[in-house]
Amino acid sequence: MTSPLARRVYETCHLTGSFRLRSGQTSDEYFDKYLFEAQPGLLREVAEAMVALLPECDALAGMEMGGIPVATVMSQLTGLPTVFVRKQAKEYGTGKAAEGGPVDGRRVVVIEDVVTSGGALLASCRQLRASGATVDSVVCAIDREQGGRENLAAEGLSLHAALTRRDLESSLLA
């Protein structure tokens, strides 16, 4: 993607300090993906870049939690309906894993903010398929290039990324 967008995302989300990572390790750098989603102008720019990557579909499916704001803006830009995919179906109310409308018989593109290994995405794509959706594509804001593309491909899913980790890092050199 264009380096001005990559640079703005990097400058907005890259933090320095002392951070405890999910692995338990400590790092002096952290990439806070929610910071670009909290800035309306930047969120719209990222969503516009993602819309350009959309294959033909009937609906978008935003992943809880980070994929939901991106999918919502993409829905506004395209007019496509959006469903919101829970990491786990709730045990009350409708008990559905995908909220917001029917997916049965629809071509659905899954929307995510950041893809690392793709593990949560795979589980959600399986849930959508079990609900009758045709799912073969994922569009994300950032591919961290840590195996997600390959893991998704192994289950017949193609990954389309607006930005990659390499784009973000090389934007500093531009």
N, C-alpha and C positions, 0 to 999 in steps of 0.2 A: 504494500500500500504506500501511499505518498508519505514521504518522511516528515512533512509538517504535522500530519495527524499523529504519526507514531511519536514524534517528539513531544507533542502536547500531552498525549496519554502518558508517556514515560515521566515527563516533568510533573504531572499531576499526581501520579500514583507511586513513584519511587520515593521511599522514605529511608532516612539513615538514623541510626540510634542503636539501641539494644533490644532485640526482638526474640521472643521464644517461639520457635517454629512448631508445627504440628508434630514433627518427629521428636520433639524434646530438645533439639539442639538450639543453640543461640546463634543469631546472625546479626551483623551490623548493618544489614540492608533488608528491606522488606518492600514488596510490591502490593499495595493496598488497592485491589481492583475496584472496590466500592467507591473510591474517590472519583473516578471518571463517571460513574453512574449517578453520582450525586450532583453533577454539574450539568444543567439542562442543555446548554449549547454543545458541550463536548459529547454528551450522551447522544444527541441528535446526529452529530457528525459521524460518530461510530456506527449508529444505526443506519445511516445513509450508505456508508461503505458496505455494511452487511446486506442491505437490500439489493445492492448491485450483484451480490453473489447468489441470490436465491434462485434455486431451480423452480420449475413450474410446480405449484402446489395449491391445495385447497385451504390449508390452515397452517398457522404457526403454533408451536408448543414451547412456551417459555419454561425453562428449568428453575425450580425453586433453588435458591433465592435470587441469585445474580442474573439469571436469564430472564426473569420476569420484567424488569424495567426495560431491558433492551427489546424484548419481544413486543411489549406494549407500544413503544415508539415505532417499531417496524410495522406494527399493525396499523397505526395511524398513518404512516407514510404510504402503505400499500392498499389499505382497505381490506386486507385479509383478516378473518377472525383469528382469535388467539385463545388457546387453552393454557392453563397453568398446571404444570406437572409437579406433583408433590414427590418428595424423596420416598415417602411412605404413605400409603392410603390412610386416611383417618379412620378411626374405628367408630365414628358416630356420624350422624347426618346421612349424607349420600354414600359415604364410604368409598368415594371414588379417588383414584390416583390422579386423574386429570379433571380439573375443574374448568367450567366456563362454556361448555358446549360439547356436542357429540363429535367423536373422532371415527366412529365406525364407517368404513367405506371411503374415508377421506385420505388424500395424499397429504401427509403432515411432515413439515420440516421442523426439526428440533432446534431451538435457539438456546445458546449458552454464552455466558460472558467469557470465561476462561476455561480452556481444556488442558488438562495435564495428562493423566493416564487414561481418562475416558471411562473410568469405572462406574461412576454415578450415572453418566450418560447411557451406558450400555443397559443398566438396570431399568432406566426410564424408557428407553426405546423398546425393550422387551415388554414392559407394561402397556405401552401404546399399541404395540403389535397385537398383544393378547386382547386388547379392547377393540380390535378390528381395523386399526389404522394401517395404512401403507407408509412405512417409514424407511427411507433409504439415504437421507441426507441430514447432516448437522451443519449449521452455520454458527460460527462463534466470532466473538470480538478478537480474542487473542488465543493463539495456539502456542503453548509454552514449549512445544517441540520436545516432549518427554515421553513419547510413546503412544499418546492418545490417537493420533492418526492411524497408526498401525493396528492398534487394538480395535478401533471402530471398523476398519477395513476388514478385519477378520470375521466380522459379523455382517458384512454387506452394507456398511454405512460409509458414505463418503463425507469427508470433512472439508468445509470451505471456511477459511479464516481470513478476516479482514486484516489482521496483523499477526505477526509471529514474534516470538522472543527475539529472533535475529533482527527483525525490523525495528523493534524498540531499542535494542542495544546499538544498532548502526545509526539510528537517528541522531545520536549524540555526536557522530562524526560529520554529519551533514552541515 
